[in-house]
Amino acid sequence: MSGTTQARPTGITILAVLAGIGGVLTALAGIALFVLGAVAFGGLGALLGLAFLAVAALYIAFCVGALQMKPWAWPLGVVGAAASIILSVLQLIGGDVSQIISILIGAGILYYLMRPEIKAAFGRA
């Protein structure tokens, strides 16, 4: 059973497209890190590259699922936004003040995905 028969909200379309772009770019970075990181840093570099590839897979899966309004896409979006916030907070603690913007963006996405009408659009109400 698919999510619903109602039209996909414009905000979901925007998030899905951005997630798809981010997924492709993250996958490219992950491949580069896996290969070059393994050469430069050994197993740790390869592990970092695999982590990037896992995040890329999450973004791409969310993109595909959100464009089709699949119920399983909603938790992927929530996990992706929450993970983004957590990683940004860790970088902020490390001294990268620019991460405040990333935290605000992640929080905005999380807020949007938690809105009752968005949850309902994914069949999650």
N, C-alpha and C positions, 0 to 999 in steps of 0.2 A: 504494500500500500504506500503510495507516495504521500507527501505532506498534506497539501490541500489543493483545491482547484482555483483559489484566488490568485490574482496577479502577484508576481514577485515585487516586494517593495524596492524602490529605487536605491535606498541605502544598502540593501543586501547586494544588489547588482554592483554597486560601487565597491563594497568590501570584497566581493568575490573577484572582481577584476584586479584590484590591488593585491589581493592574496595570490592570484595567479602570477602576476608580474613578480611579486616578491619571492614566490616559490621558484620560479625559473632562475632569478638572479642568485638566490640562496643556493640552489642546486649547482650553479656554475662555480660559486665560491667554494662550496663543499667539495666539488671534484678537484678544484685547484688546491685546496688545503689538504685533501687526502693524498694527492700525488706529491706536491711540493713540500707539504708539511711532513710527510713521511720521510722524504729525503733529508730535510733540514733538521727535524726534531725526532725522527724515529716514530715509535708507536704512539707517542702523545700527539704528534701532528696528525697522524692518520686517524686517531680517535676523535680529534676535533673536527676533522673533515667529515667523518661519519655522523657526528652530532649535527652538523650543518645540513647534511643530506636528509636526516630524519626530520628536521624542522621544515625543510623544503617539501618533503612528502606530505606533512601535515597541512602546509599552506595550499598545495596543489589539490589535495583531497577536499579541503574546505571549499576551494574555488569551484570544483566540479559539483560537489554536493549542494552548495548554496545556489548555484545557477539553476539547478534542477529542483531546488527547495526540498531536498531530502531531509527527513527528520534527523538522521545521524550527523548531518553537517553542523547543526547548531552546537552540540557539545564540542566539536572540533574548534569552532570559532571561539567558544568560551575558553577552552584550554589554551589556544594560541594567544589570546589576549592576556590571559592570566600569566602565562609563561613570559610574555613580553614585559609585563609589569615587573615580575620578579627579577628577571635578568637586568632590567634597567635600574631597579633599586640597588642591586648588587654593584652595578657599575657606578651608580651615584655614590654609594658608600666608599667605593674605591677612588672617588675624587672627580669623576666625570660629571660636572654640573649640567652639561648639555642633555643629560638623560632625563631631566625634568620634563622636557617636551615629549619624549618617548613614553614616559609614565602617564602624562596627561592624555596622549593619543590612545594608549592601551586602555586607560580608564574610560575614555569616551566610547570606545568600541564595546567594552564590556557592558557599560550602561545601556548602550543601544541594543545589544543582543538580549539583555535582561528585560527589556520593555515587554509588557504583556502581549501587545499586538505583533511583535516580532517573533516571540516564542510561539504564538498561535499560528503564525504564517508557516512555521516549521512543524506544525502539528504537536507542539510541546506544551500547550496550555493546560 
